[in-house]
Amino acid sequence: MKKPDNAVLKQTARVALGVAILVAVMLAVYAVIGRLKPPVVFGALYSGALGILNFYVMGRMLQGIADRMAERQRTEQEIADLSLQMQNRMRISYNMRMTAMFALLVLGITVFHFDPLATILAALFSPIVIRILQIVEAKRAPETKGSDHP
């Protein structure tokens, strides 16, 4: 297996930082309302970590697709066929990752007795952070393009 690309590691670190901040805020709210207990803490940490791991696995899968597309020159038909294969692979990966996330969240709540609300909320933090980062990057992109003077 190929070593993770620096971009994958950097983006995963950014998502991890954002998730950690949101988990900390949620735990602070639980503490303020007097409901901070071990099942809340462990549920939040567990599902927050699952979200980060899910993002990392997705990044590695996309890195593999990009590497495969760039490994050699291809005809237009080969590119079209490979693109279709990669789209199918991405769809299958997404479905498998979401199924695994759901199963692991259910496992955490039912077997480990994590707090259901804290566990489910923390599982939503990774997609929230990803969207925020996308918005920030989209707003930053026009600024950097315009400042490229020779």
Backbone as ProteinMPNN parsed JSONL, in Angstrom:
{"seq_chain_A": "MKKPDNAVLKQTARVALGVAILVAVMLAVYAVIGRLKPPVVFGALYSGALGILNFYVMGRMLQGIADRMAERQRTEQEIADLSLQMQNRMRISYNMRMTAMFALLVLGITVFHFDPLATILAALFSPIVIRILQIVEAKRAPETKGSDHP", "coords_chain_A": {"N_chain_A": [[0.842, -1.183, 0.0], [0.521, 2.201, -0.814], [2.187, 5.042, 0.57], [0.483, 7.513, 2.545], [-0.621, 10.476, 0.922], [0.626, 13.817, 1.323], [-1.33, 15.801, 1.167], [-3.664, 14.424, 1.852], [-3.091, 13.771, 4.511], [-2.813, 16.358, 5.591], [-5.386, 17.499, 5.16], [-6.906, 15.692, 6.647], [-5.913, 16.207, 9.194], [-6.819, 18.834, 9.504], [-9.597, 18.413, 9.516], [-9.751, 16.778, 11.763], [-8.932, 18.563, 13.783], [-11.048, 20.439, 13.681], [-13.229, 18.766, 14.362], [-12.428, 18.002, 16.924], [-12.588, 20.464, 18.252], [-15.367, 20.98, 18.062], [-16.354, 18.765, 19.496], [-15.277, 19.334, 22.01], [-16.657, 21.708, 22.596], [-19.283, 20.71, 22.682], [-19.044, 18.929, 24.865], [-18.49, 20.793, 26.851], [-20.911, 22.143, 26.945], [-22.55, 20.051, 27.866], [-21.353, 19.81, 30.398], [-21.977, 22.278, 31.558], [-24.754, 22.106, 31.755], [-24.916, 20.134, 33.593], [-24.826, 17.419, 32.909], [-22.633, 15.935, 32.219], [-21.157, 12.989, 31.908], [-19.404, 9.822, 32.069], [-20.482, 8.072, 29.921], [-21.314, 10.003, 28.075], [-18.955, 11.409, 27.445], [-17.296, 9.319, 26.431], [-18.895, 8.434, 24.309], [-18.974, 10.714, 22.662], [-16.233, 11.057, 22.04], [-15.707, 8.614, 20.799], [-17.465, 8.535, 18.5], [-16.659, 10.878, 17.26], [-14.013, 10.244, 16.618], [-14.53, 8.148, 14.859], [-15.701, 9.54, 12.732], [-13.518, 11.069, 11.856], [-11.772, 9.03, 11.082], [-13.303, 7.91, 9.023], [-13.226, 10.028, 7.17], [-10.476, 10.034, 6.591], [-10.147, 7.482, 5.404], [-11.719, 7.858, 3.133], [-10.211, 9.864, 1.882], [-7.833, 8.466, 1.339], [-8.825, 6.601, -0.462], [-9.603, 8.262, -2.591], [-7.094, 9.282, -3.221], [-5.896, 6.971, -4.218], [-7.439, 6.593, -6.525], [-6.799, 8.914, -7.985], [-4.066, 8.483, -8.352], [-4.125, 6.183, -9.921], [-5.4, 7.131, -12.211], [-3.435, 8.829, -13.169], [-1.279, 7.267, -13.774], [-0.418, 6.465, -16.339], [-0.397, 7.39, -19.86], [-3.517, 7.531, -21.53], [-6.06, 6.432, -23.836], [-8.947, 8.225, -25.063], [-11.212, 6.585, -24.804], [-10.321, 4.69, -22.956], [-9.965, 6.363, -20.761], [-12.623, 7.17, -20.332], [-13.787, 4.673, -19.7], [-12.295, 3.986, -17.409], [-12.976, 6.119, -15.765], [-15.699, 5.591, -15.309], [-15.464, 3.153, -13.939], [-14.122, 4.076, -11.648], [-16.004, 5.853, -10.593], [-17.984, 4.042, -9.872], [-16.541, 2.605, -7.988], [-16.127, 4.587, -6.054], [-18.782, 5.042, -5.277], [-19.462, 2.544, -4.176], [-17.586, 2.451, -2.103], [-18.447, 4.639, -0.553], [-21.019, 3.736, 0.234], [-20.287, 1.45, 1.704], [-18.709, 2.605, 3.735], [-20.598, 4.256, 5.021], [-22.441, 2.357, 5.909], [-20.802, 0.906, 7.652], [-20.198, 2.952, 9.498], [-22.759, 3.451, 10.567], [-23.309, 0.922, 11.721], [-21.222, 0.778, 13.607], [-21.837, 2.964, 15.231], [-24.31, 2.154, 16.262], [-23.414, -0.102, 17.633], [-21.752, 1.14, 19.56], [-23.671, 2.545, 21.04], [-25.521, 0.554, 21.876], [-24.032, -1.69, 22.863], [-21.748, -0.686, 24.256], [-22.986, 1.227, 25.717], [-22.955, 4.014, 25.304], [-23.882, 7.467, 25.546], [-26.725, 8.145, 23.709], [-27.507, 10.609, 22.395], [-25.205, 12.285, 22.527], [-23.407, 10.67, 21.16], [-24.526, 10.445, 18.588], [-24.688, 13.166, 17.834], [-21.943, 13.905, 17.813], [-21.105, 12.351, 15.713], [-22.032, 13.762, 13.585], [-20.367, 15.895, 13.392], [-18.024, 15.723, 11.795], [-18.921, 15.813, 8.992], [-19.966, 18.428, 9.137], [-17.707, 20.009, 9.695], [-16.241, 19.483, 7.378], [-17.862, 20.701, 5.421], [-17.717, 23.379, 6.272], [-14.981, 23.869, 5.896], [-14.891, 23.574, 3.113], [-16.423, 25.778, 2.312], [-14.859, 27.884, 3.299], [-12.512, 27.496, 1.783], [-13.57, 27.905, -0.794], [-14.25, 30.599, -0.673], [-11.758, 31.677, -0.292], [-10.371, 30.998, -2.617], [-11.011, 32.729, -4.961], [-9.729, 35.064, -4.101], [-7.003, 34.396, -3.996], [-6.517, 33.836, -6.677], [-6.849, 36.318, -7.896], [-4.743, 37.768, -6.85], [-2.427, 37.106, -8.128], [-0.067, 38.471, -9.506], [2.304, 39.254, -12.069]], "CA_chain_A": [[0.0, 0.0, 0.0], [1.289, 3.429, -0.957], [2.195, 5.969, 1.692], [-0.527, 8.572, 2.371], [-0.226, 11.748, 0.338], [0.643, 14.918, 2.294], [-2.618, 16.5, 1.112], [-4.614, 13.625, 2.628], [-2.745, 13.945, 5.926], [-3.101, 17.743, 5.979], [-6.839, 17.679, 5.24], [-7.396, 14.893, 7.78], [-5.551, 16.954, 10.403], [-7.738, 19.976, 9.603], [-10.901, 17.881, 9.93], [-9.594, 16.31, 13.146], [-8.929, 19.74, 14.651], [-12.412, 20.959, 13.726], [-14.06, 17.825, 15.122], [-12.013, 18.106, 18.327], [-13.155, 21.711, 18.784], [-16.816, 20.805, 18.239], [-16.567, 17.813, 20.599], [-14.988, 20.067, 23.244], [-17.78, 22.624, 22.842], [-20.425, 19.901, 23.104], [-18.798, 18.447, 26.225], [-18.627, 21.953, 27.728], [-22.355, 22.366, 27.118], [-23.005, 18.994, 28.771], [-20.866, 20.125, 31.745], [-22.732, 23.426, 32.057], [-26.117, 21.686, 32.136], [-24.808, 19.134, 34.644], [-25.061, 16.055, 32.402], [-21.38, 15.377, 31.731], [-20.886, 11.705, 32.539], [-18.549, 9.002, 31.196], [-21.08, 7.65, 28.644], [-21.35, 11.153, 27.172], [-17.58, 11.668, 27.005], [-16.83, 8.232, 25.578], [-19.688, 8.438, 23.076], [-18.525, 11.83, 21.819], [-14.883, 10.755, 21.543], [-15.819, 7.448, 19.917], [-18.041, 8.851, 17.191], [-15.8, 11.881, 16.646], [-12.891, 9.508, 16.025], [-15.057, 7.411, 13.7], [-15.867, 10.501, 11.647], [-12.188, 11.407, 11.347], [-11.297, 7.833, 10.384], [-14.086, 7.825, 7.79], [-12.673, 11.017, 6.251], [-9.149, 9.562, 6.184], [-10.332, 6.363, 4.469], [-12.19, 8.452, 1.89], [-9.07, 10.538, 1.276], [-6.925, 7.449, 0.786], [-9.474, 6.023, -1.643], [-9.491, 9.255, -3.655], [-5.683, 9.309, -3.606], [-5.676, 5.799, -5.075], [-8.077, 6.851, -7.818], [-5.989, 9.917, -8.684], [-2.812, 7.828, -8.758], [-4.416, 5.256, -11.021], [-5.698, 7.925, -13.41], [-2.229, 9.508, -13.645], [-0.134, 6.353, -13.899], [0.089, 6.392, -17.714], [-1.235, 8.012, -20.881], [-4.632, 6.681, -21.918], [-6.928, 6.919, -24.905], [-10.191, 8.791, -24.534], [-12.091, 5.481, -24.41], [-9.786, 4.139, -21.701], [-10.268, 7.345, -19.717], [-14.062, 7.072, -20.06], [-14.023, 3.403, -18.999], [-11.699, 4.069, -16.079], [-13.794, 7.063, -14.995], [-16.895, 4.869, -14.885], [-15.034, 2.206, -12.898], [-13.789, 4.828, -10.44], [-17.264, 6.339, -10.028], [-18.604, 2.896, -9.207], [-15.735, 2.298, -6.807], [-16.434, 5.624, -5.069], [-20.143, 4.795, -4.791], [-19.403, 1.367, -3.304], [-16.843, 2.855, -0.914], [-19.334, 5.488, 0.246], [-22.045, 2.888, 0.846], [-19.662, 0.605, 2.716], [-18.3, 3.438, 4.869], [-21.786, 4.693, 5.752], [-22.965, 1.176, 6.592], [-19.9, 0.636, 8.779], [-20.413, 4.014, 10.492], [-24.035, 3.19, 11.235], [-23.155, -0.276, 12.562], [-20.355, 1.091, 14.739], [-22.584, 3.841, 16.135], [-25.277, 1.297, 16.962], [-22.613, -0.898, 18.562], [-21.362, 2.0, 20.674], [-24.836, 2.898, 21.866], [-26.174, -0.615, 22.469], [-23.123, -2.583, 23.583], [-20.905, 0.068, 25.182], [-23.901, 2.091, 26.461], [-22.641, 5.431, 25.17], [-25.047, 8.342, 25.492], [-27.156, 8.198, 22.304], [-27.503, 11.953, 21.818], [-23.81, 12.731, 22.362], [-22.784, 9.829, 20.14], [-25.061, 10.812, 17.27], [-24.274, 14.534, 17.531], [-20.517, 13.937, 17.463], [-20.961, 11.73, 14.391], [-22.375, 14.786, 12.592], [-19.369, 16.971, 13.389], [-17.096, 15.599, 10.667], [-19.495, 16.445, 7.792], [-20.107, 19.875, 9.356], [-16.375, 20.594, 9.537], [-15.888, 19.383, 5.958], [-18.607, 21.756, 4.706], [-17.148, 24.676, 6.648], [-13.693, 23.981, 5.209], [-15.174, 23.796, 1.694], [-16.88, 27.158, 2.165], [-13.692, 28.744, 3.512], [-11.648, 27.352, 0.605], [-14.234, 28.525, -1.944], [-14.141, 32.049, -0.521], [-10.344, 32.024, -0.393], [-9.892, 30.725, -3.973], [-11.003, 33.908, -5.825], [-8.756, 36.03, -3.591], [-5.654, 33.983, -4.395], [-6.407, 33.939, -8.135], [-6.745, 37.722, -8.25], [-3.504, 38.367, -6.356], [-1.327, 36.494, -8.846], [0.459, 39.441, -10.469], [3.705, 38.985, -12.433]], "C_chain_A": [[0.883, 1.24, 0.0], [1.132, 4.31, 0.283], [1.144, 7.062, 1.474], [0.089, 9.859, 1.828], [-0.264, 12.828, 1.426], [-0.684, 15.67, 2.322], [-3.671, 15.754, 1.929], [-4.353, 13.814, 4.122], [-3.09, 15.35, 6.418], [-4.605, 17.963, 6.14], [-7.43, 16.888, 6.407], [-7.084, 15.608, 9.088], [-6.483, 18.15, 10.602], [-9.121, 19.523, 10.074], [-10.832, 17.434, 11.39], [-9.615, 17.478, 14.131], [-10.339, 20.315, 14.794], [-13.34, 20.071, 14.54], [-13.72, 17.922, 16.605], [-12.593, 19.366, 18.98], [-14.65, 21.551, 19.033], [-17.133, 19.824, 19.365], [-16.328, 18.525, 21.931], [-16.123, 21.02, 23.599], [-18.995, 21.837, 23.329], [-20.242, 19.402, 24.535], [-18.9, 19.585, 27.235], [-20.101, 22.256, 27.996], [-22.933, 21.305, 28.057], [-22.572, 19.289, 30.206], [-21.678, 21.26, 32.361], [-24.131, 23.006, 32.5], [-26.103, 20.541, 33.148], [-25.036, 17.702, 34.188], [-23.792, 15.401, 31.852], [-21.034, 14.136, 32.551], [-20.021, 10.882, 31.591], [-19.218, 8.522, 29.898], [-21.165, 8.774, 27.61], [-19.958, 11.382, 26.585], [-17.118, 10.584, 26.04], [-17.606, 8.164, 24.267], [-19.244, 9.526, 22.123], [-17.148, 11.547, 21.229], [-14.912, 9.619, 20.53], [-16.341, 7.848, 18.54], [-17.276, 9.982, 16.502], [-14.615, 11.219, 15.948], [-13.341, 8.714, 14.804], [-15.219, 8.339, 12.497], [-14.536, 10.885, 11.016], [-11.622, 10.233, 10.557], [-12.016, 7.668, 9.043], [-13.535, 8.8, 6.75], [-11.317, 10.568, 5.723], [-9.262, 8.437, 5.153], [-10.81, 6.887, 3.117], [-11.033, 9.134, 1.155], [-8.085, 9.57, 0.652], [-7.519, 6.818, -0.473], [-9.37, 6.986, -2.826], [-8.051, 9.393, -4.131], [-5.37, 8.139, -4.533], [-6.263, 5.989, -6.459], [-7.24, 7.842, -8.627], [-4.677, 9.308, -9.176], [-3.038, 6.911, -9.951], [-4.698, 6.01, -12.319], [-4.42, 8.518, -14.006], [-1.073, 8.557, -13.951], [0.402, 6.219, -15.322], [-0.863, 7.131, -18.646], [-2.322, 7.022, -21.301], [-5.379, 7.304, -23.096], [-8.179, 7.492, -24.271], [-11.146, 7.703, -24.07], [-11.621, 4.852, -23.103], [-10.082, 5.071, -20.532], [-11.744, 7.267, -19.335], [-14.375, 5.802, -19.282], [-13.492, 3.452, -17.572], [-12.492, 5.022, -15.188], [-15.057, 6.387, -14.471], [-16.56, 3.867, -13.779], [-14.77, 2.932, -11.58], [-15.046, 5.405, -9.783], [-17.972, 5.22, -9.281], [-17.857, 2.535, -7.932], [-16.013, 3.309, -5.696], [-17.819, 5.404, -4.46], [-20.154, 3.618, -3.814], [-18.682, 1.712, -2.0], [-17.716, 3.699, 0.011], [-20.373, 4.633, 0.967], [-21.469, 2.005, 1.948], [-19.262, 1.415, 3.951], [-19.505, 3.894, 5.686], [-22.424, 3.528, 6.522], [-22.111, 0.846, 7.815], [-20.079, 1.683, 9.877], [-21.689, 3.76, 11.283], [-23.905, 2.006, 12.199], [-22.298, 0.02, 13.789], [-21.025, 2.047, 15.727], [-23.607, 3.052, 16.934], [-24.558, 0.437, 18.003], [-22.219, -0.073, 19.786], [-22.505, 2.311, 21.609], [-25.399, 1.683, 22.587], [-25.251, -1.481, 23.323], [-22.31, -1.829, 24.637], [-21.702, 1.069, 26.019], [-23.466, 3.555, 26.468], [-23.939, 6.221, 25.128], [-25.477, 8.504, 24.029], [-27.065, 9.589, 21.678], [-26.077, 12.441, 21.562], [-23.126, 11.95, 21.25], [-23.241, 10.232, 18.749], [-24.639, 12.231, 16.886], [-22.82, 14.589, 17.092], [-20.268, 13.289, 16.101], [-21.271, 12.729, 13.28], [-21.311, 15.874, 12.469], [-18.426, 16.903, 12.19], [-17.695, 16.182, 9.38], [-19.668, 17.959, 7.931], [-18.768, 20.57, 9.126], [-15.956, 20.585, 8.066], [-16.588, 20.478, 5.16], [-18.039, 23.135, 5.011], [-15.82, 24.897, 5.927], [-13.888, 24.218, 3.707], [-15.598, 25.238, 1.44], [-15.706, 28.126, 2.306], [-12.764, 28.691, 2.293], [-12.267, 28.02, -0.625], [-14.14, 30.044, -1.867], [-12.702, 32.512, -0.688], [-9.834, 31.899, -1.825], [-9.919, 31.955, -4.878], [-9.969, 34.946, -5.387], [-7.349, 35.662, -4.063], [-5.469, 34.06, -5.899], [-6.175, 35.385, -8.542], [-5.428, 38.343, -7.827], [-2.268, 37.814, -7.04], [-0.796, 37.441, -9.925], [1.911, 39.118, -10.788], [4.657, 40.059, -11.984]], "O_chain_A": [[1.872, 1.312, 0.73], [0.092, 4.318, 0.942], [0.934, 7.495, 0.341], [1.179, 10.266, 2.232], [-1.086, 12.763, 2.341], [-1.116, 16.126, 3.381], [-4.479, 16.376, 2.619], [-5.288, 13.997, 4.903], [-3.599, 15.517, 7.527], [-5.05, 18.54, 7.132], [-8.347, 17.361, 7.079], [-7.912, 15.612, 9.999], [-6.89, 18.447, 11.725], [-9.738, 20.166, 10.923], [-11.756, 17.687, 12.163], [-10.241, 17.393, 15.188], [-10.771, 20.639, 15.9], [-14.148, 20.569, 15.324], [-14.615, 17.926, 17.45], [-13.036, 19.328, 20.128], [-15.15, 21.939, 20.089], [-18.088, 20.035, 20.113], [-17.094, 18.34, 22.877], [-16.508, 21.129, 24.763], [-19.662, 22.247, 24.28], [-21.179, 19.446, 25.331], [-19.348, 19.369, 28.361], [-20.489, 22.582, 29.117], [-23.721, 21.628, 28.946], [-23.337, 19.047, 31.139], [-22.027, 21.214, 33.54], [-24.636, 23.498, 33.51], [-27.16, 20.032, 33.521], [-25.402, 16.85, 34.998], [-23.869, 14.424, 31.106], [-20.67, 14.224, 33.724], [-19.918, 11.221, 30.412], [-18.574, 8.56, 28.85], [-21.096, 8.52, 26.408], [-19.805, 11.531, 25.372], [-16.608, 10.884, 24.96], [-17.027, 7.865, 23.223], [-19.145, 9.301, 20.917], [-16.925, 11.775, 20.04], [-14.214, 9.667, 19.517], [-15.721, 7.531, 17.525], [-17.249, 10.036, 15.272], [-14.258, 11.587, 14.829], [-12.606, 8.619, 13.82], [-14.907, 7.956, 11.369], [-14.432, 11.013, 9.796], [-11.055, 10.423, 9.48], [-11.39, 7.321, 8.041], [-13.392, 8.444, 5.581], [-11.04, 10.707, 4.531], [-8.553, 8.44, 4.147], [-10.359, 6.415, 2.074], [-10.899, 8.993, -0.061], [-7.562, 9.82, -0.434], [-6.8, 6.536, -1.432], [-9.078, 6.561, -3.944], [-7.812, 9.598, -5.321], [-4.656, 8.302, -5.523], [-5.658, 5.593, -7.455], [-7.002, 7.632, -9.817], [-4.235, 9.59, -10.289], [-2.229, 6.873, -10.878], [-4.285, 5.58, -13.396], [-4.331, 8.691, -15.222], [0.003, 9.005, -14.349], [1.575, 5.888, -15.498], [-1.99, 7.457, -18.272], [-2.071, 5.822, -21.411], [-5.339, 8.514, -23.322], [-8.444, 7.275, -23.088], [-11.823, 7.868, -23.055], [-12.435, 4.519, -22.242], [-10.413, 4.614, -19.437], [-12.081, 7.294, -18.151], [-15.138, 5.837, -18.317], [-14.161, 3.01, -16.638], [-12.66, 4.766, -13.996], [-15.44, 6.59, -13.319], [-17.295, 3.752, -12.797], [-15.156, 2.448, -10.516], [-15.144, 5.441, -8.556], [-18.498, 5.427, -8.187], [-18.469, 2.2, -6.918], [-16.123, 2.934, -4.529], [-17.999, 5.565, -3.253], [-20.779, 3.687, -2.756], [-19.118, 1.311, -0.921], [-17.72, 3.492, 1.225], [-20.583, 4.788, 2.17], [-22.086, 1.831, 2.999], [-19.453, 0.964, 5.081], [-19.443, 3.916, 6.915], [-22.888, 3.7, 7.649], [-22.639, 0.544, 8.885], [-20.11, 1.339, 11.059], [-21.7, 3.842, 12.511], [-24.337, 2.082, 13.349], [-22.612, -0.436, 14.889], [-20.801, 1.945, 16.933], [-23.756, 3.254, 18.139], [-25.045, 0.272, 19.121], [-22.341, -0.54, 20.918], [-22.334, 2.339, 22.828], [-25.721, 1.759, 23.773], [-25.649, -1.952, 24.388], [-22.197, -2.28, 25.777], [-21.154, 1.69, 26.93], [-23.582, 4.248, 27.478], [-24.977, 5.699, 24.72], [-24.684, 8.95, 23.199], [-26.596, 9.728, 20.548], [-25.784, 12.957, 20.483], [-22.347, 12.515, 20.481], [-22.427, 10.346, 17.833], [-24.272, 12.475, 15.736], [-22.496, 15.248, 16.104], [-19.315, 13.651, 15.411], [-20.818, 12.554, 12.149], [-21.353, 16.684, 11.543], [-18.069, 17.94, 11.631], [-17.03, 16.985, 8.726], [-19.531, 18.69, 6.951], [-18.701, 21.594, 8.446], [-15.387, 21.558, 7.57], [-15.966, 21.116, 4.31], [-17.894, 23.965, 4.113], [-15.564, 25.984, 5.408], [-13.135, 24.978, 3.098], [-15.174, 25.848, 0.458], [-15.574, 29.071, 1.528], [-12.286, 29.726, 1.829], [-11.552, 28.636, -1.415], [-13.969, 30.705, -2.891], [-12.455, 33.616, -1.173], [-8.93, 32.641, -2.208], [-8.91, 32.218, -5.532], [-9.395, 35.636, -6.23], [-6.589, 36.534, -4.483], [-4.359, 34.327, -6.361], [-5.381, 35.65, -9.445], [-5.026, 39.359, -8.394], [-1.155, 38.04, -6.563], [-1.046, 37.238, -11.113], [2.676, 38.751, -9.896], [5.86, 39.958, -12.225]]}, "name": "protein", "num_of_chains": 1, "seq": "MKKPDNAVLKQTARVALGVAILVAVMLAVYAVIGRLKPPVVFGALYSGALGILNFYVMGRMLQGIADRMAERQRTEQEIADLSLQMQNRMRISYNMRMTAMFALLVLGITVFHFDPLATILAALFSPIVIRILQIVEAKRAPETKGSDHP"}
